[in-house]
Amino acid sequence: MAVRRVALLTAGGFAPCLSSAVGGLIERYTELDPTIEIIAYQHGYHGLLTGTKIVVDDEARKKAGVLHRFGGSPIGNSRVKLTNVEDCVKRGLVQEGQNPLHVAAERLKADGVDVLHTIGGDDTNTTAADLAAYLHENDYDLTVVGLPKTIDNDVVPIRQSLGAWTAAEEGAKFAANVIGEHRVGPRMLIIHEVMGRHCGWLTAATAAEYRKWLDAQEWVPSLGLSRERWDVHAVFLPELEIDIDAEAKRLRTIMDEHGNVNIFLSEGAGLNEIVAQLEAAGEEVQRDPFGHVKLDFVNPGQWFAKQFAEKLGAEKVLVQKSGYYSRAAAANAEDLRLIKSMTDLAVECALRSESGVIGHDETDGDRLKAIPFPRIEGGKAFDTSVPWFGELLSELGQPLVPAAAH
């Protein structure tokens, strides 16, 4: 199939790779064949259903490299699930009785699109899988190539998702300023809440990055500037069993000795217990179009703060979330290299009509390739048995006890 027109969309939450990935795709198509037209649907599947799009003109092609310097997404995101008909109707994206998959397919056909690039996480790419299957089953001649974007780094079977390295680095910067608050009063409890609904990789990686920063600092203990006060004292993840009473006893000793405790908390840690507690109290737990619990409603950081504040004898509690700071950052050098390799391969696959999600396949020796859509899943658990994480917890004096569910 000769490729005449390509469409791009970014969807789901932000990650520090979207702008660069869009720029990288435009650059590569322009290098290989500048006659190929490029359009971008605004706000992801929302724009695909409503037909809201922009045309990548000559100026945009010439300046596509500028996008590598920015975070966010120049073409906009949203959370839309094409198989959630009720939600699509409710939001006015399709009419009653319409199938969003059919509306999307017809829009692509009407726009003369030969290749659709989806840049997003597991929800975006499982939705892309639904769309790709619909296109194939209904004889639409179109190739769909996805790129894995998520700061959680939780897409099966992809080794490393775009943007996750940068998010960990940015979260560590955020933590340094937040933990600087630990002397604002005696007996201070600080909880740094990190994004990660099902997977604790980002929280663990952020803690590791932050401790690298600690290693590079000079301290003046006699004046109160001590590493012990600035250190991470606990890391709570969905993949770990959290014995609150035992941890409170361990952390109480740190509070008594140093006057503060700093906890790095994955927002998915203890989520089942929190939801069960809310539902038992008769509260209706809010969920998004994909069925995920709305974490702003549940507020895990505040829940854990309540569990520990009294047990530690904290006089002041500070809960801060780094997610929105981290996820809209511009990609760092490590991610830029990964983005370049993936966008180049995505274009190659598109030009040979090979659909799939680009990534290093953990079941195939970490080979970079287009992984078939049916193999893409979300919610990959962080492997807490990796040596660097075991060493981290050992240094903190925290037991490594995997949660039964993982």
C-alpha positions as CSV (number, residue, x, y, z in Angstrom):
1,M,0.0,0.0,0.0
2,A,1.4,3.4,-0.9
3,V,1.1,5.8,2.0
4,R,-0.3,9.1,1.0
5,R,-1.7,10.5,4.3
6,V,-0.7,9.9,7.9
7,A,-2.7,10.8,11.0
8,L,-1.3,11.3,14.5
9,L,-3.1,11.4,17.9
10,T,-2.0,11.6,21.5
11,A,-4.3,10.3,24.3
12,G,-4.7,9.6,28.0
13,G,-2.7,11.4,30.6
14,F,0.4,13.4,29.8
15,A,3.9,12.0,29.9
16,P,7.3,13.7,29.1
17,C,7.5,12.3,25.6
18,L,4.3,13.3,23.7
19,S,5.6,16.5,22.2
20,S,8.9,14.9,21.2
21,A,7.2,11.8,19.8
22,V,5.0,14.0,17.6
23,G,8.0,16.0,16.5
24,G,10.0,12.8,15.8
25,L,7.3,11.3,13.6
26,I,6.9,14.5,11.6
27,E,10.7,14.7,11.2
28,R,11.1,11.1,10.1
29,Y,8.3,11.2,7.5
30,T,9.7,14.5,6.2
31,E,13.2,12.9,5.8
32,L,11.9,9.8,4.1
33,D,9.1,11.2,1.9
34,P,8.0,14.8,2.3
35,T,5.1,14.2,-0.2
36,I,3.3,12.2,2.5
37,E,0.6,14.4,4.0
38,I,0.3,14.5,7.8
39,I,-2.7,15.5,9.9
40,A,-3.2,15.4,13.6
41,Y,-6.5,14.8,15.4
42,Q,-6.8,17.2,18.3
43,H,-7.4,15.8,21.8
44,G,-6.9,12.2,20.8
45,Y,-9.9,10.0,20.0
46,H,-12.1,13.0,20.9
47,G,-10.9,14.7,17.8
48,L,-11.1,11.5,15.7
49,L,-14.8,11.2,16.5
50,T,-15.6,14.9,16.0
51,G,-13.4,15.4,13.0
52,T,-11.3,18.1,14.7
53,K,-7.9,18.1,13.1
54,I,-5.0,20.2,12.0
55,V,-2.8,19.9,8.9
56,V,0.9,19.7,9.4
57,D,2.1,22.4,7.0
58,D,5.5,23.3,5.7
59,E,6.3,25.5,8.7
60,A,5.4,22.7,11.1
61,R,7.6,20.3,9.2
62,K,10.5,22.7,9.2
63,K,10.2,23.4,12.9
64,A,9.2,20.0,14.2
65,G,12.5,19.7,16.1
66,V,11.3,22.5,18.4
67,L,8.8,20.0,19.9
68,H,11.7,18.1,21.5
69,R,12.2,21.0,23.9
70,F,8.7,21.0,25.4
71,G,6.5,18.8,27.5
72,G,2.7,18.3,27.2
73,S,1.2,17.7,23.8
74,P,0.8,20.3,21.1
75,I,-2.1,18.4,19.6
76,G,-3.9,17.7,22.9
77,N,-5.1,14.7,24.9
78,S,-8.3,13.3,26.3
79,R,-9.6,10.1,27.8
80,V,-12.1,8.5,25.4
81,K,-12.8,4.7,25.1
82,L,-14.3,3.9,21.8
83,T,-16.0,0.8,23.1
84,N,-17.7,2.7,25.9
85,V,-20.7,3.7,23.8
86,E,-22.7,5.2,26.7
87,D,-19.9,7.6,27.7
88,C,-19.3,8.6,24.0
89,V,-23.0,9.4,23.6
90,K,-23.2,11.2,27.0
91,R,-20.3,13.5,25.9
92,G,-21.8,14.2,22.6
93,L,-19.0,12.5,20.6
94,V,-21.5,10.2,18.8
95,Q,-25.2,10.1,18.3
96,E,-27.5,7.6,20.1
97,G,-27.4,4.3,18.2
98,Q,-24.0,5.0,16.6
99,N,-21.0,2.7,17.1
100,P,-18.0,4.9,18.0
101,L,-15.7,2.4,16.3
102,H,-17.7,2.7,13.1
103,V,-17.7,6.5,13.4
104,A,-13.9,6.6,13.9
105,A,-13.4,4.2,11.0
106,E,-15.5,6.3,8.7
107,R,-13.8,9.5,9.8
108,L,-10.4,7.9,8.9
109,K,-11.8,6.8,5.5
110,A,-13.3,10.2,4.8
111,D,-10.0,11.9,5.7
112,G,-8.1,9.6,3.3
113,V,-5.9,8.3,6.1
114,D,-3.6,5.3,5.3
115,V,-1.7,5.2,8.6
116,L,-2.8,6.1,12.1
117,H,-0.2,6.7,14.8
118,T,-1.5,6.5,18.4
119,I,0.7,7.7,21.1
120,G,-0.5,6.7,24.6
121,G,-0.5,4.3,27.4
122,D,-2.3,1.0,27.8
123,D,-5.8,2.5,27.6
124,T,-4.8,4.4,24.4
125,N,-3.3,1.4,22.8
126,T,-5.9,-1.2,23.9
127,T,-8.4,1.3,22.4
128,A,-6.2,1.4,19.3
129,A,-6.3,-2.4,19.3
130,D,-10.1,-2.4,19.3
131,L,-10.0,0.1,16.4
132,A,-7.4,-1.9,14.5
133,A,-9.5,-5.1,14.9
134,Y,-12.6,-3.3,13.7
135,L,-10.8,-1.9,10.7
136,H,-9.4,-5.3,9.8
137,E,-12.7,-7.1,10.3
138,N,-14.6,-4.6,8.2
139,D,-12.1,-4.4,5.3
140,Y,-10.8,-0.9,5.9
141,D,-7.3,-0.7,4.4
142,L,-5.4,1.1,7.1
143,T,-2.3,0.5,9.3
144,V,-2.3,1.4,13.0
145,V,1.1,1.9,14.7
146,G,1.2,2.8,18.4
147,L,3.9,4.2,20.6
148,P,3.9,3.4,24.4
149,K,3.6,6.4,26.6
150,T,3.1,6.1,30.3
151,I,5.1,7.4,33.3
152,D,4.0,4.3,35.2
153,N,6.1,2.1,32.9
154,D,3.4,-0.6,33.2
155,V,2.6,-1.7,29.6
156,V,2.8,-5.5,29.0
157,P,5.2,-6.7,27.4
158,I,7.2,-3.5,26.9
159,R,10.4,-3.1,28.8
160,Q,10.5,0.7,29.0
161,S,7.7,3.1,28.2
162,L,8.4,6.6,26.8
163,G,8.6,9.3,29.4
164,A,9.0,7.2,32.5
165,W,12.7,7.9,33.0
166,T,12.1,11.7,32.7
167,A,9.2,11.5,35.2
168,A,11.4,9.8,37.8
169,E,14.1,12.4,37.4
170,E,11.6,15.3,37.6
171,G,9.9,13.6,40.6
172,A,13.2,13.6,42.4
173,K,13.7,17.3,41.8
174,F,10.2,17.9,43.2
175,A,11.0,15.8,46.2
176,A,14.1,17.8,47.1
177,N,12.1,20.9,47.5
178,V,9.2,19.3,49.3
179,I,11.5,17.5,51.8
180,G,13.2,20.8,52.3
181,E,10.1,21.6,54.4
182,H,11.0,19.0,57.1
183,R,12.4,21.7,59.5
184,V,9.4,23.9,59.2
185,G,8.3,22.5,62.6
186,P,9.2,19.7,65.0
187,R,8.0,16.2,64.3
188,M,7.2,16.6,60.6
189,L,5.6,13.9,58.5
190,I,6.0,14.4,54.8
191,I,4.3,12.1,52.2
192,H,5.4,12.5,48.6
193,E,2.6,10.9,46.5
194,V,3.8,9.6,43.2
195,M,1.6,8.5,40.2
196,G,1.3,4.8,39.7
197,R,-2.2,3.2,39.9
198,H,-1.2,-0.4,39.5
199,C,2.5,-0.2,39.2
200,G,5.1,1.1,41.7
201,W,8.0,1.4,39.3
202,L,7.8,5.2,39.1
203,T,7.7,5.6,42.9
204,A,10.7,3.2,43.3
205,A,12.6,4.9,40.5
206,T,11.9,8.4,41.8
207,A,13.2,7.4,45.3
208,A,16.3,5.9,43.7
209,E,16.9,9.1,41.6
210,Y,16.4,11.3,44.7
211,R,18.9,9.3,46.7
212,K,21.4,9.7,43.9
213,W,21.0,13.4,44.4
214,L,21.5,12.9,48.2
215,D,24.8,11.1,47.4
216,A,26.1,14.1,45.6
217,Q,25.4,16.6,48.4
218,E,27.6,17.8,51.2
219,W,26.2,17.8,54.8
220,V,26.8,19.8,58.0
221,P,25.3,17.6,60.7
222,S,26.5,19.8,63.6
223,L,24.3,22.6,62.2
224,G,21.3,20.3,61.7
225,L,21.9,19.7,58.0
226,S,22.0,16.0,58.0
227,R,21.4,13.3,55.3
228,E,19.3,11.3,57.8
229,R,16.7,14.1,57.9
230,W,16.7,14.5,54.1
231,D,16.6,10.8,53.3
232,V,13.7,8.6,52.2
233,H,12.5,6.6,55.2
234,A,9.8,4.4,53.5
235,V,8.7,3.5,50.0
236,F,5.1,2.1,49.7
237,L,4.1,0.4,46.5
238,P,1.0,-1.6,45.3
239,E,3.4,-4.6,44.9
240,L,4.4,-4.5,48.6
241,E,2.6,-5.8,51.7
242,I,2.3,-2.8,54.0
243,D,2.0,-3.6,57.7
244,I,1.0,-0.2,59.0
245,D,1.5,-1.0,62.7
246,A,5.0,-2.5,62.1
247,E,6.0,0.3,59.8
248,A,4.7,2.9,62.3
249,K,6.9,1.4,65.0
250,R,10.0,1.5,62.8
251,L,9.2,5.0,61.6
252,R,8.4,6.2,65.1
253,T,12.0,5.5,66.1
254,I,13.2,7.7,63.2
255,M,10.8,10.4,64.1
256,D,12.0,10.4,67.7
257,E,15.6,10.5,66.7
258,H,15.6,13.0,63.8
259,G,12.3,14.9,64.2
260,N,10.9,14.0,60.8
261,V,9.8,11.2,58.5
262,N,9.7,11.2,54.7
263,I,7.5,8.7,52.8
264,F,7.5,8.0,49.1
265,L,4.0,6.7,48.3
266,S,2.7,5.2,45.1
267,E,-0.9,6.4,44.6
268,G,-2.0,2.8,44.0
269,A,-0.6,1.5,47.3
270,G,-3.4,0.3,49.6
271,L,-6.0,1.3,47.0
272,N,-8.2,-1.8,47.5
273,E,-8.3,-1.2,51.2
274,I,-9.2,2.4,50.8
275,V,-12.0,1.7,48.3
276,A,-13.4,-1.1,50.5
277,Q,-13.4,1.3,53.5
278,L,-15.2,4.0,51.5
279,E,-17.8,1.7,50.1
280,A,-18.4,0.1,53.5
281,A,-19.2,3.6,54.7
282,G,-21.8,3.9,51.9
283,E,-19.9,6.3,49.7
284,E,-20.1,5.8,45.9
285,V,-16.5,5.7,44.5
286,Q,-16.2,7.7,41.3
287,R,-14.6,6.0,38.2
288,D,-13.4,7.3,34.8
289,P,-14.6,6.0,31.3
290,F,-12.2,3.1,31.5
291,G,-13.6,2.0,34.9
292,H,-10.6,3.2,36.9
293,V,-11.2,4.6,40.3
294,K,-10.7,8.4,40.3
295,L,-7.7,8.8,42.5
296,D,-8.3,12.5,43.2
297,F,-11.6,11.3,44.8
298,V,-10.0,8.6,46.9
299,N,-6.9,10.7,47.9
300,P,-4.5,7.9,48.9
301,G,-1.9,10.4,50.3
302,Q,-4.4,11.8,52.8
303,W,-5.5,8.3,53.8
304,F,-2.0,7.2,54.6
305,A,-1.3,10.5,56.4
306,K,-4.3,9.7,58.7
307,Q,-3.0,6.2,59.3
308,F,0.5,7.4,60.3
309,A,0.2,10.9,61.8
310,E,-1.0,9.8,65.3
311,K,1.1,6.7,65.4
312,L,4.2,8.7,64.8
313,G,3.3,11.6,67.0
314,A,3.5,14.0,64.1
315,E,2.8,17.6,65.0
316,K,2.5,18.6,61.3
317,V,1.7,16.6,58.1
318,L,2.5,17.6,54.6
319,V,1.1,15.6,51.6
320,Q,2.4,16.7,48.2
321,K,1.8,15.1,44.7
322,S,4.5,15.3,42.0
323,G,2.5,13.8,39.2
324,Y,1.4,16.9,37.3
325,Y,4.9,18.5,37.8
326,S,6.6,15.4,36.4
327,R,4.3,14.3,33.6
328,A,4.2,17.6,31.7
329,A,8.0,18.0,31.6
330,A,10.1,18.0,28.5
331,A,11.9,14.6,27.8
332,N,15.4,14.2,29.2
333,A,18.4,13.0,27.1
334,E,17.7,9.3,27.9
335,D,14.1,9.5,26.9
336,L,15.0,11.5,23.8
337,R,17.2,8.7,22.6
338,L,14.5,6.1,23.2
339,I,11.9,8.3,21.5
340,K,14.2,8.7,18.4
341,S,14.6,4.9,18.1
342,M,10.9,4.2,18.5
343,T,9.6,6.9,16.2
344,D,12.1,5.9,13.5
345,L,10.9,2.3,13.7
346,A,7.3,3.4,13.9
347,V,7.6,5.1,10.5
348,E,9.4,2.1,9.0
349,C,6.7,-0.2,10.1
350,A,4.0,2.1,8.8
351,L,5.6,2.3,5.4
352,R,5.5,-1.5,5.2
353,S,2.0,-1.7,6.5
354,E,2.9,-3.5,9.7
355,S,0.5,-2.7,12.6
356,G,1.4,-2.9,16.3
357,V,2.8,-1.1,19.3
358,I,6.5,-0.2,19.1
359,G,8.6,-1.4,22.1
360,H,11.3,-3.6,23.4
361,D,9.5,-7.0,23.8
362,E,10.4,-8.5,27.2
363,T,9.3,-12.0,25.9
364,D,11.6,-11.7,22.9
365,G,15.0,-10.8,24.3
366,D,14.0,-7.1,24.6
367,R,14.0,-6.8,20.8
368,L,12.7,-3.5,19.5
369,K,9.8,-4.3,17.2
370,A,6.1,-3.7,16.4
371,I,4.3,-5.9,19.0
372,P,0.9,-7.1,17.8
373,F,-2.0,-5.2,19.5
374,P,-3.6,-8.3,21.1
375,R,-0.5,-8.8,23.2
376,I,-0.7,-5.3,24.7
377,E,-2.0,-5.0,28.3
378,G,-1.9,-2.6,31.1
379,G,-1.2,-3.0,34.8
380,K,2.2,-4.6,34.5
381,A,3.5,-5.0,38.1
382,F,6.9,-3.6,39.1
383,D,9.4,-6.4,39.7
384,T,10.4,-5.8,43.3
385,S,13.0,-8.5,43.0
386,V,15.3,-6.4,40.9
387,P,18.6,-5.9,42.8
388,W,18.6,-2.1,42.9
389,F,15.2,-2.0,44.6
390,G,16.2,-4.6,47.1
391,E,19.3,-2.6,47.9
392,L,17.3,0.5,48.3
393,L,14.9,-1.0,50.9
394,S,17.7,-2.7,52.7
395,E,19.5,0.7,53.1
396,L,16.2,2.1,54.5
397,G,15.7,-0.7,56.9
398,Q,12.3,-1.5,55.4
399,P,11.3,-5.2,54.9
400,L,10.6,-6.3,51.3
401,V,7.4,-8.3,51.5
402,P,5.6,-8.8,48.2
403,A,1.8,-8.3,48.3
404,A,-0.2,-11.5,47.8
405,A,-2.1,-10.0,44.8
406,H,1.2,-9.6,42.9
